[in-house]
Amino acid sequence: MRNCQTMSAPNPLVRDRDVDFLLYEVHGALRLCALPAFADHDRETFDLYLRSAAKMARELYYPTFRAMDEQGATLVDGRVKTSPQMAALYDAAVELGLLTASRPESVGGANLPQVVSVIGYLYLMAGNGGAVGYPLLTAGAAHLIESFGSQELRDTYMTRMYAGDWTGTMSLTEPGAGSALGDLTTSATAVNEDAGLYKIRGSKIFISGGDH
């Protein structure tokens, strides 16, 4: 970390040539454009998103990572406050379309292939990993509601999360389990699978931004 903090700007972070080589030459991502789901995309649209993410990582995220690492989140009068830089970084991620890059146009997304979308996170994580957790978890929580929630839940929560108005977190681990997945005991028993009703036995706790 010390060496990373003393690197001179502009920091290349992730080499664009390495990304292009892996994405286009090794994995042949452009073949996805032959599929009906991605017929509206091509190398130009992929590169537009990736270069925008890279530019944001280098010019906005990287210059703030040291201050955010030193300041961290604070508990003030019973409320958790993030670093002063976080709001601008989050808004920039929303404007980039990070939260909805791989989502369909029906929910305001760009419908990019996941393999392209995830590289946007790669660039931003290289610039300031601590700042990426908020849009990353929000996108995941909103996607969960999009996939399994009722229309009422989608209208109430998903739309505002994808729009960047609200954030989300995960409720994965359990008291005393931490990251030891083998210690998890909570289970779900179907009551009415057609209606999506389950009985939950056990408990979960929020992680990573749950109090923010």
Secondary structure as a PSIPRED ss2 file (coil, helix, strand):
# PSIPRED VFORMAT (PSIPRED V4.0)

   1 M C   1.000  0.000  0.000
   2 R H   0.000  1.000  0.000
   3 N H   0.000  1.000  0.000
   4 C H   0.000  1.000  0.000
   5 Q H   0.000  1.000  0.000
   6 T C   1.000  0.000  0.000
   7 M C   1.000  0.000  0.000
   8 S C   1.000  0.000  0.000
   9 A C   1.000  0.000  0.000
  10 P C   1.000  0.000  0.000
  11 N C   1.000  0.000  0.000
  12 P C   1.000  0.000  0.000
  13 L C   1.000  0.000  0.000
  14 V C   1.000  0.000  0.000
  15 R C   1.000  0.000  0.000
  16 D H   0.000  1.000  0.000
  17 R H   0.000  1.000  0.000
  18 D H   0.000  1.000  0.000
  19 V H   0.000  1.000  0.000
  20 D H   0.000  1.000  0.000
  21 F H   0.000  1.000  0.000
  22 L H   0.000  1.000  0.000
  23 L H   0.000  1.000  0.000
  24 Y H   0.000  1.000  0.000
  25 E H   0.000  1.000  0.000
  26 V H   0.000  1.000  0.000
  27 H C   1.000  0.000  0.000
  28 G C   1.000  0.000  0.000
  29 A H   0.000  1.000  0.000
  30 L H   0.000  1.000  0.000
  31 R H   0.000  1.000  0.000
  32 L H   0.000  1.000  0.000
  33 C H   0.000  1.000  0.000
  34 A H   0.000  1.000  0.000
  35 L C   1.000  0.000  0.000
  36 P H   0.000  1.000  0.000
  37 A H   0.000  1.000  0.000
  38 F H   0.000  1.000  0.000
  39 A C   1.000  0.000  0.000
  40 D C   1.000  0.000  0.000
  41 H C   1.000  0.000  0.000
  42 D C   1.000  0.000  0.000
  43 R H   0.000  1.000  0.000
  44 E H   0.000  1.000  0.000
  45 T H   0.000  1.000  0.000
  46 F H   0.000  1.000  0.000
  47 D H   0.000  1.000  0.000
  48 L H   0.000  1.000  0.000
  49 Y H   0.000  1.000  0.000
  50 L H   0.000  1.000  0.000
  51 R H   0.000  1.000  0.000
  52 S H   0.000  1.000  0.000
  53 A H   0.000  1.000  0.000
  54 A H   0.000  1.000  0.000
  55 K H   0.000  1.000  0.000
  56 M H   0.000  1.000  0.000
  57 A H   0.000  1.000  0.000
  58 R H   0.000  1.000  0.000
  59 E H   0.000  1.000  0.000
  60 L H   0.000  1.000  0.000
  61 Y H   0.000  1.000  0.000
  62 Y H   0.000  1.000  0.000
  63 P H   0.000  1.000  0.000
  64 T H   0.000  1.000  0.000
  65 F H   0.000  1.000  0.000
  66 R H   0.000  1.000  0.000
  67 A H   0.000  1.000  0.000
  68 M H   0.000  1.000  0.000
  69 D H   0.000  1.000  0.000
  70 E H   0.000  1.000  0.000
  71 Q H   0.000  1.000  0.000
  72 G C   1.000  0.000  0.000
  73 A C   1.000  0.000  0.000
  74 T E   0.000  0.000  1.000
  75 L E   0.000  0.000  1.000
  76 V E   0.000  0.000  1.000
  77 D C   1.000  0.000  0.000
  78 G C   1.000  0.000  0.000
  79 R E   0.000  0.000  1.000
  80 V E   0.000  0.000  1.000
  81 K E   0.000  0.000  1.000
  82 T C   1.000  0.000  0.000
  83 S C   1.000  0.000  0.000
  84 P C   1.000  0.000  0.000
  85 Q C   1.000  0.000  0.000
  86 M H   0.000  1.000  0.000
  87 A H   0.000  1.000  0.000
  88 A H   0.000  1.000  0.000
  89 L H   0.000  1.000  0.000
  90 Y H   0.000  1.000  0.000
  91 D H   0.000  1.000  0.000
  92 A H   0.000  1.000  0.000
  93 A H   0.000  1.000  0.000
  94 V H   0.000  1.000  0.000
  95 E H   0.000  1.000  0.000
  96 L H   0.000  1.000  0.000
  97 G C   1.000  0.000  0.000
  98 L H   0.000  1.000  0.000
  99 L H   0.000  1.000  0.000
 100 T H   0.000  1.000  0.000
 101 A C   1.000  0.000  0.000
 102 S C   1.000  0.000  0.000
 103 R C   1.000  0.000  0.000
 104 P C   1.000  0.000  0.000
 105 E H   0.000  1.000  0.000
 106 S H   0.000  1.000  0.000
 107 V H   0.000  1.000  0.000
 108 G C   1.000  0.000  0.000
 109 G C   1.000  0.000  0.000
 110 A C   1.000  0.000  0.000
 111 N C   1.000  0.000  0.000
 112 L C   1.000  0.000  0.000
 113 P C   1.000  0.000  0.000
 114 Q H   0.000  1.000  0.000
 115 V H   0.000  1.000  0.000
 116 V H   0.000  1.000  0.000
 117 S H   0.000  1.000  0.000
 118 V H   0.000  1.000  0.000
 119 I H   0.000  1.000  0.000
 120 G H   0.000  1.000  0.000
 121 Y H   0.000  1.000  0.000
 122 L H   0.000  1.000  0.000
 123 Y H   0.000  1.000  0.000
 124 L H   0.000  1.000  0.000
 125 M H   0.000  1.000  0.000
 126 A H   0.000  1.000  0.000
 127 G H   0.000  1.000  0.000
 128 N H   0.000  1.000  0.000
 129 G H   0.000  1.000  0.000
 130 G H   0.000  1.000  0.000
 131 A H   0.000  1.000  0.000
 132 V H   0.000  1.000  0.000
 133 G H   0.000  1.000  0.000
 134 Y H   0.000  1.000  0.000
 135 P H   0.000  1.000  0.000
 136 L H   0.000  1.000  0.000
 137 L H   0.000  1.000  0.000
 138 T H   0.000  1.000  0.000
 139 A H   0.000  1.000  0.000
 140 G H   0.000  1.000  0.000
 141 A H   0.000  1.000  0.000
 142 A H   0.000  1.000  0.000
 143 H H   0.000  1.000  0.000
 144 L H   0.000  1.000  0.000
 145 I H   0.000  1.000  0.000
 146 E H   0.000  1.000  0.000
 147 S H   0.000  1.000  0.000
 148 F H   0.000  1.000  0.000
 149 G C   1.000  0.000  0.000
 150 S C   1.000  0.000  0.000
 151 Q H   0.000  1.000  0.000
 152 E H   0.000  1.000  0.000
 153 L H   0.000  1.000  0.000
 154 R H   0.000  1.000  0.000
 155 D H   0.000  1.000  0.000
 156 T H   0.000  1.000  0.000
 157 Y H   0.000  1.000  0.000
 158 M H   0.000  1.000  0.000
 159 T H   0.000  1.000  0.000
 160 R H   0.000  1.000  0.000
 161 M H   0.000  1.000  0.000
 162 Y H   0.000  1.000  0.000
 163 A C   1.000  0.000  0.000
 164 G C   1.000  0.000  0.000
 165 D C   1.000  0.000  0.000
 166 W C   1.000  0.000  0.000
 167 T C   1.000  0.000  0.000
 168 G C   1.000  0.000  0.000
 169 T C   1.000  0.000  0.000
 170 M E   0.000  0.000  1.000
 171 S C   1.000  0.000  0.000
 172 L C   1.000  0.000  0.000
 173 T C   1.000  0.000  0.000
 174 E C   1.000  0.000  0.000
 175 P C   1.000  0.000  0.000
 176 G C   1.000  0.000  0.000
 177 A C   1.000  0.000  0.000
 178 G C   1.000  0.000  0.000
 179 S C   1.000  0.000  0.000
 180 A C   1.000  0.000  0.000
 181 L H   0.000  1.000  0.000
 182 G H   0.000  1.000  0.000
 183 D H   0.000  1.000  0.000
 184 L C   1.000  0.000  0.000
 185 T C   1.000  0.000  0.000
 186 T C   1.000  0.000  0.000
 187 S E   0.000  0.000  1.000
 188 A E   0.000  0.000  1.000
 189 T E   0.000  0.000  1.000
 190 A E   0.000  0.000  1.000
 191 V E   0.000  0.000  1.000
 192 N E   0.000  0.000  1.000
 193 E C   1.000  0.000  0.000
 194 D C   1.000  0.000  0.000
 195 A C   1.000  0.000  0.000
 196 G C   1.000  0.000  0.000
 197 L E   0.000  0.000  1.000
 198 Y E   0.000  0.000  1.000
 199 K E   0.000  0.000  1.000
 200 I E   0.000  0.000  1.000
 201 R E   0.000  0.000  1.000
 202 G C   1.000  0.000  0.000
 203 S C   1.000  0.000  0.000
 204 K C   1.000  0.000  0.000
 205 I C   1.000  0.000  0.000
 206 F C   1.000  0.000  0.000
 207 I E   0.000  0.000  1.000
 208 S C   1.000  0.000  0.000
 209 G C   1.000  0.000  0.000
 210 G C   1.000  0.000  0.000
 211 D C   1.000  0.000  0.000
 212 H C   1.000  0.000  0.000
